Amino acid sequence: MKQLRALTLIGPGFVVAATGLGAGDLVAAAVSGAKLGTQLLWAIAFGAVIKLALNEGLARWQLASGTSLLTGWLQHLPRWINYYFLAYLFIWAFLVGAALMAACGLAANALFPQLSINSWASLHSLLAIALVLFGRYSLFEQAMKALILLMFATVMAALLASDWSSIGSSSTTLGDISENFNLVMALIGGVGGSVTLLCYGYWMREKGWHNTDSLKIARIDLLVAYSITALFGMGIMILAAQSAPESESGTHILIAMADQLGLLLSPVFKELFLIGVWAAVFSSMLGVWQGVPYIFTDSTAQWRSKLSKIDSSDKGYRLALLYIAIPPIALLYLGKPVWLIILYSVTGALFMPFLALTLLYLNNRIIKPSLRYGLISNSAIVVALLVFSYIGAHYFLS
């Protein structure tokens, strides 16, 4: 009975996992399935485990210290780190905002071509603004759960209707995998998001999780959520391996997958798959629109010595929301400036190793001994540090 009651209380984990599952992750899973079959299913599972460990560390810090991770950085790390992070956050939010709008526009246009991709993109952004500004956290969480259920159910329906005898018959070799090592890194690094991991702390507060008694339920929450998103990513890869879409260019591979599934299974599965893709990318947009303004507001509040509870009625929160949701629309029409992409890649390559490194420090040195990391937790975070350091080094050297 206690386990059943716990399952009714979970929620923030679903929200953060779905938020981190953007169009780029779907594309990586689809491309790897089309090129390498089902050989890289393990990479999705491995990436989910790493992100779960990082999120558990963030939850551990906040519930043990009573402060957000950003506050921990400000109090225990050099101040220049906060300036670096805020600069990166401005660039990240601008580019990710545009990418999410474009993905939502593409998915909606494939379902309803009466409106252009850019028109659908703009409408989705405005809808997300309205849901965030006029809905409480409980409404937001329920909407995210509904979108997760929709995306999961549509992919599982296609899998159940598939011919499983043709799945897993790939003749891919280890040499093929080594030649596509960048794809392996994209799968591992993409599952579950990056900056959006920080949103989990604010959603825990909204849920009413304030002390270490909530750590157990947070772990269950994250375990269930990342299991579902990992299975969804695996489902995309398996369907891509079966349908072998011809297009392998960006998000258009998802549209090609839908066309192929409609031919292989039934026309209805084309529509179902597109609905699942739409649910995945719109849930990511909604999560970013609702959660990332908390990070902006928290960062600036520290410098203003305003340490009161952050909520969506804060002026800074609303300004951050508008920044994420309105200016990036221009990139849909103008294209992404090359210099901005380079700056984003360079600064972003540092974030995940930095997150892992700070969690190792804070959760081993600052919180009380009884709640500090043990051998398993330390090992998981060290693995995350090594993997993301390798990915970051690759960006700098390539």
TORGU-789276 format. One record per residue (C-alpha): x, z, y. Coordinates in steps of 0.001 Angstrom, whole numbers, plus 500000, padded with zeros to 6 digits. Layout:
residues N
XZY...
//
This chain:
residues 398
500000500000500000502825500798502408504312497339501803500976495671502526500578497698505713504078496700506775503251493017506369500338493399508790502674494839511434505322492112511429505395489414514085508430489205516410510551487818513566508132484939513070508225484278516782512027484222517085512516482181513902509960479563514953511387479452518465514821478670517090513517475900514820513582473016517280513598469251517004517365469148516523517105471289513390514367469070511959516439465973512681519546467483511039517539468336507908515944464886507843519215462998508356521012465034505690518150464451503248518130460711503921521928460430503583522842463042500987519642463803499127519055467472498344522733468393498081522749470451501296519771472708500677522260475573500393523433474989503981519958475714505347519694478882503247523174479987504311522389479377507979519183481402507717521067484349506173523653484298508974521007484206511702519083486998509968522241489150509986522828488490513691519215489275514560519325492477512505522416493512514458520637492895517739517643494926516554519941497699515316521667497937518708518455497997520734516625500509518544519676502792518339520690502618522008517310502165523673518724499303525783518761495540525485521874493740524294522363492378527825522482495942529119525012496746526408527193493871527588526977495038531187527796498659530385530547498166527824532144494758528525533925493225531550531527492109534278532789488506534282531113488030530903527711488417532514528560485741535083529664483368532320526505484026530337524136483531533268525846480252534220525552479047530641521921480182530505521033478040533543522546474940531931521162475708528465517604476294529712517605473069531731518752470844528872516785472603526128513669472487528276513977468703528597514723468264524880511686470309523832509410468402526196510677465074524838510162466212521224506617467419521913505869464181523749507150462062520867505160463978518235501946463912520290502373460207521149502757459372517451499402461069516812497629459890519973499387456845521490496833456557524299499204458571526507502904457887526989505617460152525600506539461447529052502897462143529926502417464132526726505693465954527388504578467046530839501151468134529581502714470269526846504930472003529376501965472773531629499933474058528659502782476341527628503027477683531201499301478496531180499475480263527806502435482363528937501096483304532366497495484028531417497821485339527875499051488696526640501854489040524112499323489587521327497719486186522056501144484551522191502145486061518842498913484970517183499344481441518539502894481326517172501754482558513756499048479887513681501577477170514530503990478451511869501211478448509265500238474918510295503765473503510090504480475257506794501184474255505181501498470571506090505017470267504677504104472200501526501060469941501015503301466866501144505731468490498714502979469334496237501771465744496318505282464348495820506781462930492664509235465679491772510881463585489067512586461547491797513775464582493695517226465940493002518396462732491325520947461965494054524379460810492913526037462398495946529609463550495345531681466299496922533561463545498698530346462373500333529660465894501529533171466363502946532798463115504880529643464537506477531031467991507181529698467870510746526214467582509292526829470667507167527869472583510281524801471338512167522519472614509415524219476015509267524419476421513031520989475037513846518694477195511703517123479967513745518418479100517211521198480482519396520348481975522796516768482491521632518012485212519257518256487450522325514500487155522843513880489239519732514688492447521585512036491814524231509425490884521637510202494095519720509419496028522891506156494139523329505301495049519722505964498724520418509168499105518368511262501561520357513295503774517989515297503670514777512194504374512693511246500750513422514484499314512007513105499050508464510020497120509567512229494897511741514307494010508687511190493126506683509920491152509664513133489107509888513442488612506134509939487171505788510244485034508910513618483479508110512567482876504512509596480842505700511588478827508243514347478178505688511763476925503197510293474696505901513715473193506673514348472685502969510968471004502658511897468551505426515163467745503631513451467199500265510809464937501796513519462945503594515408462579500312512280461226498668511054458983501484514507457711502550513432456750506094515226453716507490515670455111511003518409457694511399518523457808515207517493461116516754513942462369516580512679458905515643513744459621512067510820462074511867508390459312512829509988457035510226509569459806507645505879460067508472505444456309508002507202456392504636505213459386503401502022457573504345503117454661502143504414456744499230501671459355499012498578458537501041497869457564504667496556461078505320500016462524504694501415460527507590499067462355509929499614465708508214503381465422508486503198464488512175500932467493512785503509469711511081506317468275513220504220468769516347503487472390515385507200473035514827508368471617518155505484473049520194506014476522518730509662476215519762508654475209523288506120478021523566508660480572522342511318479404524815508852479336527706507701482893526897510955484508525800513836483040527791512464484177531196512914487744529886516633487025529502516888485617533037514984488573534453517026491109532501520301489575533678519364489580537349517677492990537124520947494576536025522712493299539142519852494504541323520079497924539611516462497431538655516300498998535218512554499367534874510670497685532078510674493913532319507340492150531932505729488804532658504275490001535948507770490291537429508435487694540133511817486877538610510174486212535240507743483717536747510441481937538748512536481610535574509531480223533697508955477584536347512652476686536306512557476075532547509242474235532548509229472027535680512651470667536854513711469422533372510826466931533515513111464853535757515531464371532846512784462630530888512862459841533461516475459924534656518371460600531420520862463410530815523952463421533063527110463151530949528972465848532893526128468302532278526145467571528541529907468177528383529653471448530301526775472547528070528743471761524904531877473567526066530130476733527250527672476717524350530438476527521762531542479981522884528170481718522707527602482303518987531161483582518289530803485783521372527479487163520111528947487977516692532058489565518216530091491796520585527775492941517801530811493930515733532134495979518656528902497583519831527509498385516383530786499824515083532052501701518126529242502572520524526126503632518594526060506922516698527947506921513368524881507231511142523553503860512387526805501916512539527445498851510402528342499314506752530418497055504541527672494487503873526621494189507518530204493944508736530974491283506136527950489194507137528825489329510842532476488495510155531351485441508166529119484443511097532048484903513486534326482705511368531731479964510861530726479720514506534337479982515679535111476976513481532147475068514926533233475998518461536823474935517819535534471617516477533689470973519752536809471660521787539068469482519603536722466552519064
//
